[in-house]
Amino acid sequence: MTAKLTSQVSAEHRLNGFVQVQTKDYPEREGSAYRPAESTRHQRFKPRAGKGEWTWVPTNQSLVNFFVGHWYYNTGMSIYSHEPSRYDTVTLRYTGAYKTTTRSEPTQSYRGRWQYNGSYSYFKPHFWGGSHEFKVGSEITTERRTSAALSMDGKDYLLRFQNGVAYDIYLYNVPFNGLNDMNTQSFYAKDVWRIGERLTMNLGLRWEGYHLWLPAQSRQAAVFFPAADFARTEIRDWKGFVPRAGLSYALTKDGKNVVKFTYGRFNWVLDAGTGETYNPNYLNTMAYRWTDLNDNRDYDSGELGSFKSATGGLTTVVNPDVKQPKVEEITASYEREIAGDFSARVSYVYKNEHDQKQFVYINRPSSAFNIPITAIDPGPDGVVGTSDDRGSVTYYDYDPAYRGTFYEQRAEYNVSGYKDVFHNIEVAGQKRLSRRWQLVTSYLATHRAVWRNGIPQNPNDANFYPKDTYWEWAFKLSGSYMLPYDVQLAAMFTSQSGEPLARDVRFTAGLKQLGSLILRVEPLGARRLPTQNLLNFRIEKKQGIRNSGSVSFQFDLFNLLNTNAATTMTTRSGSTFGRITAIVPPRIVRLGITYQF
């Protein structure tokens, strides 16, 4: 439900108000071939948004704008089963109540943000060799995120099996109620500088500040974790300037040949949810080997084996010296008006994300991984000794002297060389609406060179394809034609490369401390899903109503060719390898009526 009110109080003053209320009910979320209905979760999501805005025009050359907005949501996740949560690492199948190694339900979450914006614009002609549109402004936000999880009748654990055999167990610190706060401030100044009829420059400078912290909070006793009080913790206090610039130049006096260049630097964005990574009052887990002594497929006292790992804020250390990552983006384009109603464009975009941060285990160096283990890559079928075996691989376990919660501690660092690079090339053409028809087409190709999990910190990360380098592409063609009696025909065809994939294998042989390793044994792109071709079609008839606006009738066909191209596929070696888990939705027919007044 949306409501908007605009009041022109006077010639110089305008007031705007806006409120939006949404409710989303999402039963059986994340159901799949491997997660039956009983193991899904039920989400109820209720976002709310509103703002009040004042616009003042003090002179015919200036404009003042202020607004205050508030956005928040409440969301709850409930479960369908109270049976112990179970997962088989070989068959990939879940049973019992919803849980993963990183989530525990049921939960209740809240996130809210107050936002305050103000700006002043001034137009100055005939100044410094041209005309100028100056603008200065500021934005201030305050944000809070809370996440609470409830205990599931004391069964706050995830049981994991290997082909039905008890393997390990994850213990959770529920119940908890984590609090995360963040404030931001930004100030900017920009100038649109037009020199003559052919050159326009956009020059801007922005200052941003992010302050993220965890307020003092407490956690009640859990089945596997004691009660605790946590003091206020500072997480991030980042400040800095970022420049932006753009240039547009008409190569010919008629304006039919234009080149454009832009440069922009962007700071890495934070939100209050980032604090959950460091919050000891958010989800924390402890993993142990598990032996089901009485074979009842449930955990009983005395069945815990050796410690495996720990995750969450209890083992995450704040590094106050980590720098804010940056994104640099450069674009260049050439546009040509070929005819009065047809133009073409070629453009290039370069982007790199640098000074990136990643988690490093501060007490377990790469040299600790000194136990080599040689095993056979079983090939797609996951069975050693068959015709699709792919030879031997060597991976490493760490020295048992580095086992324990102290050695699970990690912190974020700006690791040298951690930079992701993207190249984007696009060719496009547009025939504007004339003689009753229009057409738009484009071809886009993107090259990505990105680190999978940051710069490798141990030989297992380094030796198994740590960087993804591949191309992807997309083609689009859309157009419309106006028939007599205000009937419009429209169609859109899209074709895009299938998702690049790579096979991975779960190894357990010889591992004492790690327990298991999932290693990618192919480069990304060694396998690809099929190209996705989609054709959508629309017929629309508009009809004016005397003194009462207009009404339009729409008939839509989505996926007219009814393609069922795969969009995701299981890549883990084993009995489930190659199983399609999602396809393009089937042909859909939609009838619609729109009334405008």
HELIX and SHEET records of a PDB file:
HELIX    1   1 ALA A   37  SER A   39  5                                   3    
HELIX    2   2 ALA A  272  THR A  277  5                                   6    
HELIX    3   3 GLY A  313  THR A  315  5                                   3    
HELIX    4   4 SER A  366  ALA A  368  5                                   3    
HELIX    5   5 PRO A  400  TYR A  402  5                                   3    
HELIX    6   6 THR A  405  GLU A  408  5                                   4    
HELIX    7   7 PRO A  459  ALA A  462  1                                   4    
HELIX    8   8 PRO A  484  ASP A  486  5                                   3    
SHEET    1   A 4 THR A   2  SER A   7  0                                        
SHEET    2   A 4 HIS A  13  VAL A  21 -1                                        
SHEET    3   A 4 ARG A  41  THR A  59 -1                                        
SHEET    4   A 4 LYS A  24  ARG A  29 -1                                        
SHEET    1   B19 THR A   2  SER A   7  0                                        
SHEET    2   B19 HIS A  13  VAL A  21 -1                                        
SHEET    3   B19 ARG A  41  THR A  59 -1                                        
SHEET    4   B19 SER A  62  ILE A  79 -1                                        
SHEET    5   B19 THR A 107  PHE A 127 -1                                        
SHEET    6   B19 GLY A 130  ALA A 149 -1                                        
SHEET    7   B19 PHE A 176  ILE A 195 -1                                        
SHEET    8   B19 LEU A 199  LEU A 214 -1                                        
SHEET    9   B19 THR A 233  ALA A 250 -1                                        
SHEET   10   B19 ASN A 257  ASN A 267 -1                                        
SHEET   11   B19 LYS A 326  ALA A 339 -1                                        
SHEET   12   B19 PHE A 342  HIS A 354 -1                                        
SHEET   13   B19 ASP A 420  SER A 434 -1                                        
SHEET   14   B19 TRP A 437  TRP A 451 -1                                        
SHEET   15   B19 LYS A 467  LEU A 483 -1                                        
SHEET   16   B19 VAL A 487  GLN A 496 -1                                        
SHEET   17   B19 GLN A 532  ILE A 545 -1                                        
SHEET   18   B19 GLY A 549  PHE A 558 -1                                        
SHEET   19   B19 ILE A 588  GLN A 596 -1                                        
SHEET    1   C 6 TYR A  94  THR A  95  0                                        
SHEET    2   C 6 SER A  85  ASP A  88 -1                                        
SHEET    3   C 6 TYR A 157  GLN A 162  1                                        
SHEET    4   C 6 VAL A 165  TYR A 172 -1                                        
SHEET    5   C 6 THR A 285  TRP A 290 -1                                        
SHEET    6   C 6 LEU A 304  THR A 311 -1                                        
SHEET    1   D 2 LYS A  99  THR A 100  0                                        
SHEET    2   D 2 ARG A 103  SER A 104 -1                                        
SHEET    1   E 2 GLN A 217  ARG A 219  0                                        
SHEET    2   E 2 ALA A 228  PHE A 230 -1                                        
SHEET    1   F 3 THR A 316  VAL A 317  0                                        
SHEET    2   F 3 ARG A 410  ASN A 414  1                                        
SHEET    3   F 3 LYS A 357  TYR A 361 -1                                        
SHEET    1   G 2 ILE A 371  ILE A 376  0                                        
SHEET    2   G 2 SER A 392  ASP A 397 -1                                        
SHEET    1   H 2 PRO A 500  LEU A 501  0                                        
SHEET    2   H 2 ARG A 527  ARG A 528 -1                                        
SHEET    1   I 2 ASP A 504  PHE A 507  0                                        
SHEET    2   I 2 LEU A 517  ARG A 520 -1                                        
SHEET    1   J 2 ALA A 566  MET A 569  0                                        
SHEET    2   J 2 ILE A 580  ILE A 583 -1                                        
END                                                                             
